[in-house]
Amino acid sequence: MRAIAVGLFYTLSLALMLVSCSEEPSPSEPIKPLPTPTTYIEQGDLEQIRQHGTLRLLAPRFDGADALPRQGISIQNYQHIAEEFARHLQLDVQWIYIDEFAELIPSLLRGDGDLIVTNMTVTQSRSKEVQFSRAINKINEVLVTRNADITNSAEQLARLSLSIPEGTAYVDTLKSLADKQQLSLNVNIVSSDTSDSDLLSSIQSSEIQATVLDSDIASNLLLDYPGLSASLILKRHRDIAWATRKNSTDLLNQLNEFMVSHHLQASANEQQQRDWPKIQQHGRLRMLTLNNPASYFMWRGELMGFDMDLMQKFAKTHKLHLSIILKDSIQELITALKQGEGDVIAASLTQSSEREAMGLQFSSPYLKVQEQLVGRGDGPSVSSLEQLAEQRIGANPDTVFYSQFKRLQSTGIALQLLEFPKTSTEMLIDKLLADEFDYTATDSHLLAIEIAHRDNLKVNLTLGEESNIAWALRTDQIQLLEKLNAFIKKEYRGLFYNVTYNKYFKNSRRMQQHQADRVVAGAALSPFDDLIKPLAKQHGMDWRLIVAQMYQESKFNPNAKSFAGALGLMQVMPRTAKEMGFSDLHTPENGINAGITYMKWLEARFPGELELQERIFFTLAAYNAGAGHVRDARRLADRLGKDANRWFGHVEDAMLLLAKPEYHKQARFGYVRGSEPVQYVKAIRDRYLGYLQVH
């Protein structure tokens, strides 16, 4: 049944069941095939690779897009390192993307590529086929069980039935453990294509009892399975590395030298209070931050954020690799910094005497903002602080604004101060617009993000002088402070800084909803109808739906570029297009083909039992926000008693909740501005239904 559903995707929809439409004529020109990268077979070492002038890097397709990195070096950074290595060798780069992880080594051995770049566990069986680089990371292997079946000792393993995918490193681990401790383990080997999520779902439903996962994978996945726990470490500090063919000795030696020079042998997660010399020694800067639209978030599978972009630039300047350590509150950030879990807090933090009294020192400001009192556009207005008497003010007690309002109260201004702990600016604006209070205060750069997405907001007052937004360090980090200040002095209000600032705080095109143009019966829907029709038919899609989506994405502008760097008529991210085999997205045919191909890939991420119209809605939402955020919303909808297989009135409601910390900190993909995919799906559906009335 699933194959049938996939084949019919976009050929039918709920609207097509209601509206009868004629078949489009066959295209007069042949359809151009999808672009494919140049391929060749090479099984030699570095000398033979140099003859081709290209280093071919093998990786799983969309590697690293499975979760928001909450700690450590992300897969995306590994890919940047691999490209730096190729440049070091003075070779071009060609990425070869493989659909199945298990096919990476066979592809390498066939000569399809030269180097595997991903988190691959070093095992005895794999080492017989390939040779591994120096370890780029070390992980623990952990036993995962239901909380009720929690196991604290190796001896208790014998009571459980363990389900382990064929060919994984965990098979070797369990065999070694059984031999060492003379245990009789009940191990059930399952198919190699069984996903980690499938295994955890089976444990939760009591179909199986236990499995084994890498600790970094478990820390992300278990957010979605509150009834499960990583109950026992089976193997500590197993090496994660990249792989070459056995005969690629020169390539491996060059890679190892490069890795050492770039300090990838960092002590991965240990707590250590470090100043600049130790940071340089380890080659890694640990950034403590919050998951929010100003500092760090994931959009369409890309890691983004104003603080993250600046820190990435600083790290690159000093040949460091940036690790992200995510916390849920400002207080958690401060505690983690003091305990040495991270090196610097970069989270749009306001410099204040209260925070300095808590043992923090601040860098030079990298942002100066106005503190603004905001109200509803149709609500009451004030022109002085004295007029706040008897007005309802909403504030988070962890912020500087709360302290300011408390001081106003102490001067005799009888305002009603309402506390909303652990509440973001976005959530406070939600409550303001819902009339839970009359005013709130926010920094001007955060308000700019909200105004780009909302109507009915009004700035009433500017509160005091400009405030400094700065990075926070411990008072003993003198040299790191000097380096950060030198970076800020050089970059502040320069070209890179201004482009980055405008990207997040001044780009009004940021996923705003457009009003559909009036379409006359029989007239063209877009300037690209004749191009879209054969391409849509080639992929089994309805061309009118593609036109509706294209209008929402780019307003039919082939040169459009989003705030995040998405390009072309279908606003595809360049990295995504590259993994699909496309480039030059400003060329209309390439942009359309890349968008349609990506839609087909996203559609396959959802289960076959979905009704066709729901599959369309989920795929559109995933195209806008990322498949991971949609899966988070489906899981949340199920927990809330809603139908996880229906978008409107069910999953869309859960999607809106993922902007709130109490929900997104429990989600695998973290924060998302849920109003964007909700508006996106509705706008495309409504425009599509309108198109069907005239075509």
Buried (B, 14 or more C-beta within 10 A) or exposed (E): EEEEBBEEBBBBBBBBEEEEEEEBEEBEEEEEEBBEEEEEEBBBBBEBBBEBEBBBBBBBBBBBBBBBBBBBBBBBBBBEBBBBBBEBBEBEBBBBBBEEBBBBBEBBBEBBBBBBBBBBBBBEEBEEEBBBBBBBBBBBBBBBBBEEBBBEEBEBBBEBEBBBBEBBBBBBBBEEBBEEEEBEBEBEEBEEEBEBBBBBBBBBEEEBBBBBBBBBBBBBBBBBBEEBBBBBEBBEEBBBBBBBBEEBEBBBEBBBEBBEEBBBBBEBBEEBBBBBEBBBEBBBBBBBBBBBBBBBBBBBBBBBBBBBBBBBBBBEEEEBBBBBBBBBBBEBBBBBBBEBBBBBBBBBBBBBEEBEEEEBBBBBBBBBBBBBBBBBEEBEEBEEBEBBEEBBBBBBBBBBBBBBBEEBBEEEBEBBBBEBEBBBBBBBBBBBBEEBBBBBBBBBBBBBBBBBBBEEBBBBBEBEEEBBBBBBBBEEBEBBBEBBBEBBEEBBEEEEBEEBBEBBBBBEEBBEEEEBEEBEEEEEBBEBBEBBBBBBBBBBBBBBBBBBBBBBBBEBBBEBBBBBBBBBBBBBBBBBBBBBBBEEBBBBBBBBBBBBBBBBBBBEBBEEEBEBBBBBBBBBBBBBBBBBBBBBBBBBBBBEEBEBBBBBEBBBBBBBBBBBBEBBBBBBBBBBBBBBBBBBBBBBBEBBBBBBEEB
